[in-house]
Amino acid sequence: MIDNNDQLDQVSKKIKEIKSRKLKYDSAEKQKRGRQISIAMRISIELIVSSIIGAVLGWYIDKWLDTKPIFLLIFLILGIVSGIKTAIRSSRQLYEDRDKNH
């Protein structure tokens, strides 16, 4: 009878240990997933905002100089290119951070 209680205690300790490891692993995975989502959102927002800023700036220059869509198109393209460069730089940084952690 005493052996059974000892065995049950050992089994319950192992179960608690496994559960605590699983909780640590799950929380680490959630943090990792959260970081990845935040980086993806940051990259997409940077791309969108830089395009909008370029378009608005070009539109105001066209309005000021009384030209039609030329500066709008030029600055829209510059905004898109700037957003893509920023996205590439951010994703490169993400991969460098990932390589450091492995």
PDB file as gemmi writes it, atoms N, CA and C in Angstrom:
CRYST1    1.000    1.000    1.000  90.00  90.00  90.00 P 1                      
ATOM      1  N   MET A   1       0.815  -1.192   0.000  1.00  0.00           N  
ATOM      2  CA  MET A   1       0.000   0.000   0.000  1.00  0.00           C  
ATOM      3  C   MET A   1       0.864   1.264   0.000  1.00  0.00           C  
ATOM      4  N   ILE A   2       1.927   1.225   0.781  1.00  0.00           N  
ATOM      5  CA  ILE A   2       2.829   2.368   0.855  1.00  0.00           C  
ATOM      6  C   ILE A   2       3.546   2.552  -0.478  1.00  0.00           C  
ATOM      7  N   ASP A   3       3.914   1.444  -1.129  1.00  0.00           N  
ATOM      8  CA  ASP A   3       4.563   1.532  -2.434  1.00  0.00           C  
ATOM      9  C   ASP A   3       3.648   2.198  -3.453  1.00  0.00           C  
ATOM     10  N   ASN A   4       2.375   1.864  -3.412  1.00  0.00           N  
ATOM     11  CA  ASN A   4       1.424   2.464  -4.344  1.00  0.00           C  
ATOM     12  C   ASN A   4       1.333   3.971  -4.132  1.00  0.00           C  
ATOM     13  N   ASN A   5       1.313   4.409  -2.883  1.00  0.00           N  
ATOM     14  CA  ASN A   5       1.265   5.843  -2.605  1.00  0.00           C  
ATOM     15  C   ASN A   5       2.534   6.539  -3.095  1.00  0.00           C  
ATOM     16  N   ASP A   6       3.678   5.910  -2.885  1.00  0.00           N  
ATOM     17  CA  ASP A   6       4.936   6.475  -3.372  1.00  0.00           C  
ATOM     18  C   ASP A   6       4.951   6.567  -4.896  1.00  0.00           C  
ATOM     19  N   GLN A   7       4.466   5.519  -5.537  1.00  0.00           N  
ATOM     20  CA  GLN A   7       4.408   5.515  -7.000  1.00  0.00           C  
ATOM     21  C   GLN A   7       3.445   6.591  -7.495  1.00  0.00           C  
ATOM     22  N   LEU A   8       2.307   6.729  -6.828  1.00  0.00           N  
ATOM     23  CA  LEU A   8       1.349   7.765  -7.218  1.00  0.00           C  
ATOM     24  C   LEU A   8       1.947   9.161  -7.033  1.00  0.00           C  
ATOM     25  N   ASP A   9       2.675   9.347  -5.956  1.00  0.00           N  
ATOM     26  CA  ASP A   9       3.335  10.635  -5.730  1.00  0.00           C  
ATOM     27  C   ASP A   9       4.367  10.926  -6.815  1.00  0.00           C  
ATOM     28  N   GLN A  10       5.138   9.917  -7.182  1.00  0.00           N  
ATOM     29  CA  GLN A  10       6.143  10.088  -8.236  1.00  0.00           C  
ATOM     30  C   GLN A  10       5.481  10.403  -9.574  1.00  0.00           C  
ATOM     31  N   VAL A  11       4.402   9.683  -9.865  1.00  0.00           N  
ATOM     32  CA  VAL A  11       3.690   9.915 -11.126  1.00  0.00           C  
ATOM     33  C   VAL A  11       3.087  11.316 -11.137  1.00  0.00           C  
ATOM     34  N   SER A  12       2.491  11.717 -10.028  1.00  0.00           N  
ATOM     35  CA  SER A  12       1.891  13.055  -9.985  1.00  0.00           C  
ATOM     36  C   SER A  12       2.964  14.140 -10.094  1.00  0.00           C  
ATOM     37  N   LYS A  13       4.141  13.930  -9.513  1.00  0.00           N  
ATOM     38  CA  LYS A  13       5.243  14.885  -9.658  1.00  0.00           C  
ATOM     39  C   LYS A  13       5.696  14.982 -11.112  1.00  0.00           C  
ATOM     40  N   LYS A  14       5.783  13.836 -11.776  1.00  0.00           N  
ATOM     41  CA  LYS A  14       6.189  13.837 -13.186  1.00  0.00           C  
ATOM     42  C   LYS A  14       5.150  14.546 -14.044  1.00  0.00           C  
ATOM     43  N   ILE A  15       3.879  14.312 -13.733  1.00  0.00           N  
ATOM     44  CA  ILE A  15       2.806  14.968 -14.493  1.00  0.00           C  
ATOM     45  C   ILE A  15       2.887  16.479 -14.305  1.00  0.00           C  
ATOM     46  N   LYS A  16       3.083  16.925 -13.077  1.00  0.00           N  
ATOM     47  CA  LYS A  16       3.209  18.365 -12.815  1.00  0.00           C  
ATOM     48  C   LYS A  16       4.417  18.952 -13.544  1.00  0.00           C  
ATOM     49  N   GLU A  17       5.510  18.217 -13.539  1.00  0.00           N  
ATOM     50  CA  GLU A  17       6.717  18.676 -14.223  1.00  0.00           C  
ATOM     51  C   GLU A  17       6.482  18.803 -15.724  1.00  0.00           C  
ATOM     52  N   ILE A  18       5.824  17.810 -16.300  1.00  0.00           N  
ATOM     53  CA  ILE A  18       5.532  17.836 -17.736  1.00  0.00           C  
ATOM     54  C   ILE A  18       4.583  18.982 -18.064  1.00  0.00           C  
ATOM     55  N   LYS A  19       3.574  19.194 -17.210  1.00  0.00           N  
ATOM     56  CA  LYS A  19       2.633  20.295 -17.438  1.00  0.00           C  
ATOM     57  C   LYS A  19       3.339  21.643 -17.372  1.00  0.00           C  
ATOM     58  N   SER A  20       4.247  21.794 -16.415  1.00  0.00           N  
ATOM     59  CA  SER A  20       4.958  23.074 -16.313  1.00  0.00           C  
ATOM     60  C   SER A  20       5.859  23.298 -17.524  1.00  0.00           C  
ATOM     61  N   ARG A  21       6.502  22.253 -18.017  1.00  0.00           N  
ATOM     62  CA  ARG A  21       7.314  22.374 -19.239  1.00  0.00           C  
ATOM     63  C   ARG A  21       6.448  22.756 -20.429  1.00  0.00           C  
ATOM     64  N   LYS A  22       5.279  22.122 -20.515  1.00  0.00           N  
ATOM     65  CA  LYS A  22       4.365  22.410 -21.627  1.00  0.00           C  
ATOM     66  C   LYS A  22       3.892  23.859 -21.567  1.00  0.00           C  
ATOM     67  N   LEU A  23       3.569  24.344 -20.381  1.00  0.00           N  
ATOM     68  CA  LEU A  23       3.143  25.732 -20.244  1.00  0.00           C  
ATOM     69  C   LEU A  23       4.252  26.692 -20.660  1.00  0.00           C  
ATOM     70  N   LYS A  24       5.481  26.409 -20.260  1.00  0.00           N  
ATOM     71  CA  LYS A  24       6.607  27.258 -20.656  1.00  0.00           C  
ATOM     72  C   LYS A  24       6.786  27.242 -22.168  1.00  0.00           C  
ATOM     73  N   TYR A  25       6.680  26.054 -22.765  1.00  0.00           N  
ATOM     74  CA  TYR A  25       6.829  25.925 -24.214  1.00  0.00           C  
ATOM     75  C   TYR A  25       5.708  26.665 -24.929  1.00  0.00           C  
ATOM     76  N   ASP A  26       4.459  26.483 -24.447  1.00  0.00           N  
ATOM     77  CA  ASP A  26       3.320  27.147 -25.077  1.00  0.00           C  
ATOM     78  C   ASP A  26       3.445  28.662 -24.997  1.00  0.00           C  
ATOM     79  N   SER A  27       3.865  29.174 -23.845  1.00  0.00           N  
ATOM     80  CA  SER A  27       3.998  30.624 -23.721  1.00  0.00           C  
ATOM     81  C   SER A  27       5.131  31.144 -24.610  1.00  0.00           C  
ATOM     82  N   ALA A  28       6.200  30.387 -24.735  1.00  0.00           N  
ATOM     83  CA  ALA A  28       7.296  30.798 -25.619  1.00  0.00           C  
ATOM     84  C   ALA A  28       6.835  30.808 -27.073  1.00  0.00           C  
ATOM     85  N   GLU A  29       6.049  29.810 -27.458  1.00  0.00           N  
ATOM     86  CA  GLU A  29       5.531  29.764 -28.826  1.00  0.00           C  
ATOM     87  C   GLU A  29       4.573  30.922 -29.087  1.00  0.00           C  
ATOM     88  N   LYS A  30       3.741  31.255 -28.105  1.00  0.00           N  
ATOM     89  CA  LYS A  30       2.818  32.378 -28.269  1.00  0.00           C  
ATOM     90  C   LYS A  30       3.582  33.685 -28.407  1.00  0.00           C  
ATOM     91  N   GLN A  31       4.636  33.853 -27.622  1.00  0.00           N  
ATOM     92  CA  GLN A  31       5.449  35.063 -27.733  1.00  0.00           C  
ATOM     93  C   GLN A  31       6.125  35.143 -29.092  1.00  0.00           C  
ATOM     94  N   LYS A  32       6.631  34.031 -29.564  1.00  0.00           N  
ATOM     95  CA  LYS A  32       7.289  33.990 -30.873  1.00  0.00           C  
ATOM     96  C   LYS A  32       6.295  34.343 -31.973  1.00  0.00           C  
ATOM     97  N   ARG A  33       5.109  33.749 -31.909  1.00  0.00           N  
ATOM     98  CA  ARG A  33       4.074  34.019 -32.903  1.00  0.00           C  
ATOM     99  C   ARG A  33       3.643  35.483 -32.841  1.00  0.00           C  
ATOM    100  N   GLY A  34       3.526  36.015 -31.628  1.00  0.00           N  
ATOM    101  CA  GLY A  34       3.151  37.417 -31.464  1.00  0.00           C  
ATOM    102  C   GLY A  34       4.185  38.356 -32.055  1.00  0.00           C  
ATOM    103  N   ARG A  35       5.462  38.048 -31.848  1.00  0.00           N  
ATOM    104  CA  ARG A  35       6.527  38.870 -32.440  1.00  0.00           C  
ATOM    105  C   ARG A  35       6.471  38.822 -33.963  1.00  0.00           C  
ATOM    106  N   GLN A  36       6.234  37.639 -34.507  1.00  0.00           N  
ATOM    107  CA  GLN A  36       6.172  37.504 -35.962  1.00  0.00           C  
ATOM    108  C   GLN A  36       4.998  38.291 -36.536  1.00  0.00           C  
ATOM    109  N   ILE A  37       3.855  38.231 -35.862  1.00  0.00           N  
ATOM    110  CA  ILE A  37       2.686  38.976 -36.329  1.00  0.00           C  
ATOM    111  C   ILE A  37       2.940  40.473 -36.243  1.00  0.00           C  
ATOM    112  N   SER A  38       3.567  40.922 -35.161  1.00  0.00           N  
ATOM    113  CA  SER A  38       3.824  42.355 -35.025  1.00  0.00           C  
ATOM    114  C   SER A  38       4.803  42.850 -36.087  1.00  0.00           C  
ATOM    115  N   ILE A  39       5.789  42.046 -36.417  1.00  0.00           N  
ATOM    116  CA  ILE A  39       6.738  42.434 -37.462  1.00  0.00           C  
ATOM    117  C   ILE A  39       6.044  42.486 -38.822  1.00  0.00           C  
ATOM    118  N   ALA A  40       5.191  41.512 -39.092  1.00  0.00           N  
ATOM    119  CA  ALA A  40       4.460  41.509 -40.363  1.00  0.00           C  
ATOM    120  C   ALA A  40       3.541  42.725 -40.464  1.00  0.00           C  
ATOM    121  N   MET A  41       2.882  43.071 -39.377  1.00  0.00           N  
ATOM    122  CA  MET A  41       2.021  44.252 -39.382  1.00  0.00           C  
ATOM    123  C   MET A  41       2.840  45.523 -39.578  1.00  0.00           C  
ATOM    124  N   ARG A  42       3.988  45.603 -38.919  1.00  0.00           N  
ATOM    125  CA  ARG A  42       4.836  46.786 -39.053  1.00  0.00           C  
ATOM    126  C   ARG A  42       5.307  46.953 -40.493  1.00  0.00           C  
ATOM    127  N   ILE A  43       5.706  45.856 -41.118  1.00  0.00           N  
ATOM    128  CA  ILE A  43       6.180  45.921 -42.501  1.00  0.00           C  
ATOM    129  C   ILE A  43       5.064  46.377 -43.430  1.00  0.00           C  
ATOM    130  N   SER A  44       3.865  45.811 -43.263  1.00  0.00           N  
ATOM    131  CA  SER A  44       2.759  46.189 -44.145  1.00  0.00           C  
ATOM    132  C   SER A  44       2.335  47.636 -43.913  1.00  0.00           C  
ATOM    133  N   ILE A  45       2.325  48.086 -42.665  1.00  0.00           N  
ATOM    134  CA  ILE A  45       1.963  49.478 -42.388  1.00  0.00           C  
ATOM    135  C   ILE A  45       3.000  50.431 -42.971  1.00  0.00           C  
ATOM    136  N   GLU A  46       4.276  50.101 -42.843  1.00  0.00           N  
ATOM    137  CA  GLU A  46       5.322  50.953 -43.415  1.00  0.00           C  
ATOM    138  C   GLU A  46       5.175  51.060 -44.928  1.00  0.00           C  
ATOM    139  N   LEU A  47       4.843  49.960 -45.574  1.00  0.00           N  
ATOM    140  CA  LEU A  47       4.671  49.974 -47.025  1.00  0.00           C  
ATOM    141  C   LEU A  47       3.481  50.846 -47.426  1.00  0.00           C  
ATOM    142  N   ILE A  48       2.375  50.696 -46.728  1.00  0.00           N  
ATOM    143  CA  ILE A  48       1.169  51.463 -47.050  1.00  0.00           C  
ATOM    144  C   ILE A  48       1.372  52.948 -46.765  1.00  0.00           C  
ATOM    145  N   VAL A  49       1.923  53.266 -45.600  1.00  0.00           N  
ATOM    146  CA  VAL A  49       2.093  54.669 -45.216  1.00  0.00           C  
ATOM    147  C   VAL A  49       3.073  55.382 -46.143  1.00  0.00           C  
ATOM    148  N   SER A  50       4.157  54.746 -46.501  1.00  0.00           N  
ATOM    149  CA  SER A  50       5.115  55.409 -47.393  1.00  0.00           C  
ATOM    150  C   SER A  50       4.497  55.661 -48.767  1.00  0.00           C  
ATOM    151  N   SER A  51       3.653  54.751 -49.237  1.00  0.00           N  
ATOM    152  CA  SER A  51       2.974  54.962 -50.517  1.00  0.00           C  
ATOM    153  C   SER A  51       1.996  56.126 -50.425  1.00  0.00           C  
ATOM    154  N   ILE A  52       1.249  56.193 -49.329  1.00  0.00           N  
ATOM    155  CA  ILE A  52       0.280  57.281 -49.150  1.00  0.00           C  
ATOM    156  C   ILE A  52       0.993  58.623 -49.028  1.00  0.00           C  
ATOM    157  N   ILE A  53       2.064  58.668 -48.262  1.00  0.00           N  
ATOM    158  CA  ILE A  53       2.812  59.925 -48.106  1.00  0.00           C  
ATOM    159  C   ILE A  53       3.365  60.384 -49.452  1.00  0.00           C  
ATOM    160  N   GLY A  54       3.903  59.467 -50.231  1.00  0.00           N  
ATOM    161  CA  GLY A  54       4.408  59.827 -51.553  1.00  0.00           C  
ATOM    162  C   GLY A  54       3.312  60.353 -52.459  1.00  0.00           C  
ATOM    163  N   ALA A  55       2.149  59.708 -52.440  1.00  0.00           N  
ATOM    164  CA  ALA A  55       1.039  60.143 -53.290  1.00  0.00           C  
ATOM    165  C   ALA A  55       0.526  61.514 -52.871  1.00  0.00           C  
ATOM    166  N   VAL A  56       0.367  61.732 -51.581  1.00  0.00           N  
ATOM    167  CA  VAL A  56      -0.136  63.022 -51.094  1.00  0.00           C  
ATOM    168  C   VAL A  56       0.865  64.133 -51.392  1.00  0.00           C  
ATOM    169  N   LEU A  57       2.126  63.867 -51.162  1.00  0.00           N  
ATOM    170  CA  LEU A  57       3.158  64.862 -51.453  1.00  0.00           C  
ATOM    171  C   LEU A  57       3.168  65.203 -52.945  1.00  0.00           C  
ATOM    172  N   GLY A  58       3.097  64.202 -53.799  1.00  0.00           N  
ATOM    173  CA  GLY A  58       3.053  64.440 -55.242  1.00  0.00           C  
ATOM    174  C   GLY A  58       1.812  65.196 -55.665  1.00  0.00           C  
ATOM    175  N   TRP A  59       0.682  64.894 -55.042  1.00  0.00           N  
ATOM    176  CA  TRP A  59      -0.574  65.580 -55.370  1.00  0.00           C  
ATOM    177  C   TRP A  59      -0.480  67.063 -55.013  1.00  0.00           C  
ATOM    178  N   TYR A  60       0.088  67.361 -53.832  1.00  0.00           N  
ATOM    179  CA  TYR A  60       0.231  68.763 -53.438  1.00  0.00           C  
ATOM    180  C   TYR A  60       1.213  69.504 -54.335  1.00  0.00           C  
ATOM    181  N   ILE A  61       2.280  68.870 -54.742  1.00  0.00           N  
ATOM    182  CA  ILE A  61       3.229  69.521 -55.651  1.00  0.00           C  
ATOM    183  C   ILE A  61       2.567  69.768 -57.006  1.00  0.00           C  
ATOM    184  N   ASP A  62       1.788  68.794 -57.493  1.00  0.00           N  
ATOM    185  CA  ASP A  62       1.048  68.995 -58.745  1.00  0.00           C  
ATOM    186  C   ASP A  62       0.069  70.154 -58.619  1.00  0.00           C  
ATOM    187  N   LYS A  63      -0.593  70.243 -57.500  1.00  0.00           N  
ATOM    188  CA  LYS A  63      -1.558  71.322 -57.278  1.00  0.00           C  
ATOM    189  C   LYS A  63      -0.842  72.670 -57.204  1.00  0.00           C  
ATOM    190  N   TRP A  64       0.302  72.709 -56.533  1.00  0.00           N  
ATOM    191  CA  TRP A  64       1.056  73.944 -56.359  1.00  0.00           C  
ATOM    192  C   TRP A  64       1.635  74.433 -57.689  1.00  0.00           C  
ATOM    193  N   LEU A  65       2.170  73.507 -58.497  1.00  0.00           N  
ATOM    194  CA  LEU A  65       2.794  73.878 -59.768  1.00  0.00           C  
ATOM    195  C   LEU A  65       1.818  73.850 -60.937  1.00  0.00           C  
ATOM    196  N   ASP A  66       0.582  73.498 -60.675  1.00  0.00           N  
ATOM    197  CA  ASP A  66      -0.469  73.394 -61.691  1.00  0.00           C  
ATOM    198  C   ASP A  66      -0.079  72.423 -62.807  1.00  0.00           C  
ATOM    199  N   THR A  67       0.530  71.344 -62.406  1.00  0.00           N  
ATOM    200  CA  THR A  67       0.783  70.239 -63.328  1.00  0.00           C  
ATOM    201  C   THR A  67      -0.204  69.149 -62.963  1.00  0.00           C  
ATOM    202  N   LYS A  68      -0.452  68.263 -63.870  1.00  0.00           N  
ATOM    203  CA  LYS A  68      -1.478  67.268 -63.544  1.00  0.00           C  
ATOM    204  C   LYS A  68      -0.889  66.057 -62.829  1.00  0.00           C  
ATOM    205  N   PRO A  69      -0.793  64.916 -63.393  1.00  0.00           N  
ATOM    206  CA  PRO A  69      -0.452  63.766 -62.547  1.00  0.00           C  
ATOM    207  C   PRO A  69       1.034  63.424 -62.479  1.00  0.00           C  
ATOM    208  N   ILE A  70       1.896  64.229 -63.058  1.00  0.00           N  
ATOM    209  CA  ILE A  70       3.291  63.803 -63.177  1.00  0.00           C  
ATOM    210  C   ILE A  70       3.975  63.643 -61.818  1.00  0.00           C  
ATOM    211  N   PHE A  71       3.853  64.648 -60.946  1.00  0.00           N  
ATOM    212  CA  PHE A  71       4.505  64.534 -59.638  1.00  0.00           C  
ATOM    213  C   PHE A  71       3.797  63.527 -58.739  1.00  0.00           C  
ATOM    214  N   LEU A  72       2.496  63.401 -58.913  1.00  0.00           N  
ATOM    215  CA  LEU A  72       1.757  62.375 -58.172  1.00  0.00           C  
ATOM    216  C   LEU A  72       2.314  60.998 -58.500  1.00  0.00           C  
ATOM    217  N   LEU A  73       2.497  60.728 -59.770  1.00  0.00           N  
ATOM    218  CA  LEU A  73       3.031  59.426 -60.177  1.00  0.00           C  
ATOM    219  C   LEU A  73       4.479  59.236 -59.719  1.00  0.00           C  
ATOM    220  N   ILE A  74       5.281  60.285 -59.870  1.00  0.00           N  
ATOM    221  CA  ILE A  74       6.692  60.178 -59.475  1.00  0.00           C  
ATOM    222  C   ILE A  74       6.815  59.900 -57.982  1.00  0.00           C  
ATOM    223  N   PHE A  75       6.112  60.688 -57.175  1.00  0.00           N  
ATOM    224  CA  PHE A  75       6.239  60.516 -55.730  1.00  0.00           C  
ATOM    225  C   PHE A  75       5.529  59.264 -55.228  1.00  0.00           C  
ATOM    226  N   LEU A  76       4.490  58.828 -55.923  1.00  0.00           N  
ATOM    227  CA  LEU A  76       3.858  57.557 -55.565  1.00  0.00           C  
ATOM    228  C   LEU A  76       4.841  56.409 -55.786  1.00  0.00           C  
ATOM    229  N   ILE A  77       5.514  56.435 -56.924  1.00  0.00           N  
ATOM    230  CA  ILE A  77       6.515  55.394 -57.202  1.00  0.00           C  
ATOM    231  C   ILE A  77       7.658  55.465 -56.191  1.00  0.00           C  
ATOM    232  N   LEU A  78       8.114  56.681 -55.872  1.00  0.00           N  
ATOM    233  CA  LEU A  78       9.172  56.823 -54.865  1.00  0.00           C  
ATOM    234  C   LEU A  78       8.714  56.311 -53.497  1.00  0.00           C  
ATOM    235  N   GLY A  79       7.460  56.572 -53.152  1.00  0.00           N  
ATOM    236  CA  GLY A  79       6.929  56.077 -51.881  1.00  0.00           C  
ATOM    237  C   GLY A  79       6.859  54.563 -51.845  1.00  0.00           C  
ATOM    238  N   ILE A  80       6.431  53.969 -52.947  1.00  0.00           N  
ATOM    239  CA  ILE A  80       6.360  52.506 -53.018  1.00  0.00           C  
ATOM    240  C   ILE A  80       7.759  51.901 -52.924  1.00  0.00           C  
ATOM    241  N   VAL A  81       8.708  52.480 -53.656  1.00  0.00           N  
ATOM    242  CA  VAL A  81      10.088  51.977 -53.612  1.00  0.00           C  
ATOM    243  C   VAL A  81      10.664  52.113 -52.206  1.00  0.00           C  
ATOM    244  N   SER A  82      10.397  53.240 -51.574  1.00  0.00           N  
ATOM    245  CA  SER A  82      10.871  53.444 -50.205  1.00  0.00           C  
ATOM    246  C   SER A  82      10.249  52.422 -49.253  1.00  0.00           C  
ATOM    247  N   GLY A  83       8.961  52.148 -49.418  1.00  0.00           N  
ATOM    248  CA  GLY A  83       8.298  51.145 -48.584  1.00  0.00           C  
ATOM    249  C   GLY A  83       8.862  49.754 -48.794  1.00  0.00           C  
ATOM    250  N   ILE A  84       9.161  49.426 -50.034  1.00  0.00           N  
ATOM    251  CA  ILE A  84       9.734  48.106 -50.328  1.00  0.00           C  
ATOM    252  C   ILE A  84      11.134  47.988 -49.730  1.00  0.00           C  
ATOM    253  N   LYS A  85      11.936  49.063 -49.854  1.00  0.00           N  
ATOM    254  CA  LYS A  85      13.275  49.031 -49.252  1.00  0.00           C  
ATOM    255  C   LYS A  85      13.194  48.854 -47.739  1.00  0.00           C  
ATOM    256  N   THR A  86      12.258  49.551 -47.117  1.00  0.00           N  
ATOM    257  CA  THR A  86      12.088  49.423 -45.671  1.00  0.00           C  
ATOM    258  C   THR A  86      11.628  48.024 -45.301  1.00  0.00           C  
ATOM    259  N   ALA A  87      10.725  47.452 -46.093  1.00  0.00           N  
ATOM    260  CA  ALA A  87      10.243  46.095 -45.825  1.00  0.00           C  
ATOM    261  C   ALA A  87      11.377  45.081 -45.961  1.00  0.00           C  
ATOM    262  N   ILE A  88      12.208  45.255 -46.968  1.00  0.00           N  
ATOM    263  CA  ILE A  88      13.346  44.346 -47.149  1.00  0.00           C  
ATOM    264  C   ILE A  88      14.317  44.475 -45.982  1.00  0.00           C  
ATOM    265  N   ARG A  89      14.586  45.703 -45.566  1.00  0.00           N  
ATOM    266  CA  ARG A  89      15.494  45.924 -44.442  1.00  0.00           C  
ATOM    267  C   ARG A  89      14.929  45.302 -43.157  1.00  0.00           C  
ATOM    268  N   SER A  90      13.637  45.468 -42.927  1.00  0.00           N  
ATOM    269  CA  SER A  90      13.019  44.901 -41.725  1.00  0.00           C  
ATOM    270  C   SER A  90      13.021  43.383 -41.758  1.00  0.00           C  
ATOM    271  N   SER A  91      12.725  42.804 -42.915  1.00  0.00           N  
ATOM    272  CA  SER A  91      12.718  41.342 -42.997  1.00  0.00           C  
ATOM    273  C   SER A  91      14.135  40.783 -42.884  1.00  0.00           C  
ATOM    274  N   ARG A  92      15.113  41.497 -43.405  1.00  0.00           N  
ATOM    275  CA  ARG A  92      16.507  41.071 -43.251  1.00  0.00           C  
ATOM    276  C   ARG A  92      16.904  41.085 -41.775  1.00  0.00           C  
ATOM    277  N   GLN A  93      16.483  42.124 -41.071  1.00  0.00           N  
ATOM    278  CA  GLN A  93      16.754  42.211 -39.639  1.00  0.00           C  
ATOM    279  C   GLN A  93      16.066  41.068 -38.891  1.00  0.00           C  
ATOM    280  N   LEU A  94      14.865  40.715 -39.309  1.00  0.00           N  
ATOM    281  CA  LEU A  94      14.141  39.607 -38.686  1.00  0.00           C  
ATOM    282  C   LEU A  94      14.914  38.307 -38.848  1.00  0.00           C  
ATOM    283  N   TYR A  95      15.436  38.051 -40.039  1.00  0.00           N  
ATOM    284  CA  TYR A  95      16.195  36.825 -40.271  1.00  0.00           C  
ATOM    285  C   TYR A  95      17.514  36.822 -39.501  1.00  0.00           C  
ATOM    286  N   GLU A  96      18.160  37.980 -39.393  1.00  0.00           N  
ATOM    287  CA  GLU A  96      19.395  38.052 -38.615  1.00  0.00           C  
ATOM    288  C   GLU A  96      19.124  37.770 -37.142  1.00  0.00           C  
ATOM    289  N   ASP A  97      18.033  38.316 -36.616  1.00  0.00           N  
ATOM    290  CA  ASP A  97      17.670  38.048 -35.221  1.00  0.00           C  
ATOM    291  C   ASP A  97      17.344  36.581 -35.019  1.00  0.00           C  
ATOM    292  N   ARG A  98      16.668  35.990 -35.996  1.00  0.00           N  
ATOM    293  CA  ARG A  98      16.314  34.574 -35.891  1.00  0.00           C  
ATOM    294  C   ARG A  98      17.569  33.704 -35.901  1.00  0.00           C  
ATOM    295  N   ASP A  99      18.534  34.051 -36.758  1.00  0.00           N  
ATOM    296  CA  ASP A  99      19.775  33.277 -36.825  1.00  0.00           C  
ATOM    297  C   ASP A  99      20.585  33.404 -35.540  1.00  0.00           C  
ATOM    298  N   LYS A 100      20.546  34.567 -34.901  1.00  0.00           N  
ATOM    299  CA  LYS A 100      21.263  34.744 -33.639  1.00  0.00           C  
ATOM    300  C   LYS A 100      20.663  33.885 -32.535  1.00  0.00           C  
ATOM    301  N   ASN A 101      19.347  33.696 -32.581  1.00  0.00           N  
ATOM    302  CA  ASN A 101      18.673  32.922 -31.534  1.00  0.00           C  
ATOM    303  C   ASN A 101      18.825  31.427 -31.724  1.00  0.00           C  
ATOM    304  N   HIS A 102      19.222  30.991 -32.907  1.00  0.00           N  
ATOM    305  CA  HIS A 102      19.351  29.543 -33.135  1.00  0.00           C  
ATOM    306  C   HIS A 102      20.743  29.099 -32.997  1.00  0.00           C  
TER     307      HIS A 102                                                      
END                                                                             
